Amino acid sequence: MNSVLVPGKKLCSIHRAANSALSQHIQATHDAVDAHRSQKDIINITVECQESDVITDSGSEKYKALFHGLLYRPTTRELSVEGPERDTKAEAIKDSDVMGKAYELEGELGLKRGAQRLERK
């Protein structure tokens, strides 16, 4: 059976050092749990411009949306997904919006599935 001790409660022991160490341990445990709960995923969605060697009627620049995330649950890991190359920046910005909403609604699998659908458009 695990017992939870409240840090503000007076502990009954004649050893002041033991009481102090136990109180510090309990407080550190509570702080670690609170810090773990407060960690949120960090998500960055950008649109990058790439110059192409081939110049077409639409220009030599191609744009693409990049999704980069630092995920904390269930373990800390990175996630990077690239959108398809587009001729205009407006199309790439729309792709970034779609990728962001797909991640919010469906998570990692939805994001990857959404990026594959954007490739076909």
Secondary structure, 3 states (H helix, E strand, C coil): CCCCCCCCCCCCCCCHHHHHHHHHHHHHHHHHHHHHHHCCCEEEEEEEEEEEEEEECCEEEEEEEEEEEEECCCCCEEEEEECCCECCHHHHHHHHHHHHHHHHHHHHHHHHHHHHHHHHC
